[in-house]
Amino acid sequence: MDRAPNKSAVRLMRRLKRLGPDPVCILCGHANPFALIPVRRSWLEQHHVVCRQHDRDLTVPLCRNCHAEITELLLREGADTRFEPNRVVRVALMLRALAVFFEMLAPKLRRWADLLWEG
């Protein structure tokens, strides 16, 4: 008797219990619970959209790959993640970080819009 399907079902139920209903990376749409890699206490990482030091509460769920990619883009863009005491410079850094996030999000939004037009 092949018990692998039963073990797979148990693993799936455990992951869905941890992940909650319909877990998905907001950028790439990766939602396969078997492929999501555990990160500390979660399966998706919380990306601080304008950097944690500037706004601790503004987060979105990302898979590890998208989080690593956007972090690298932020570093290349010069959006420093350290706290900036100068208010004007801080807001400029926050806007730069938002621009990087929106640039990654825009193609996904276009694809979703196309799906609606096709449907």
TAGI-V771101 format. One line per field, one symbol per residue. phi: phi as a letter, one per 30 degrees, with the letter a starting at -180 (. if undefined). burial: + if it has 24 or more other ideal C-beta (glycine too) atoms within 12 Angstrom, else -. A space follows every 10 residues. Layout:
# TAGI-V771101
phi=???
burial=???
This chain:
# TAGI-V771101
phi=.dcedddddd dddddddddi dhdaddccid bdddcdcdbh cbcccccdec iedcadcdbb dbdedddddd dddddddide cddcddedde dddddddddd dddddedddd ddddddddd
burial=---------- ----+---+- --+-++++-+ --+--+---- --++++++++ +--+-----+ ++++-++--+ +--+----+- +--------- --++-+++-+ +--++--+-- ---------
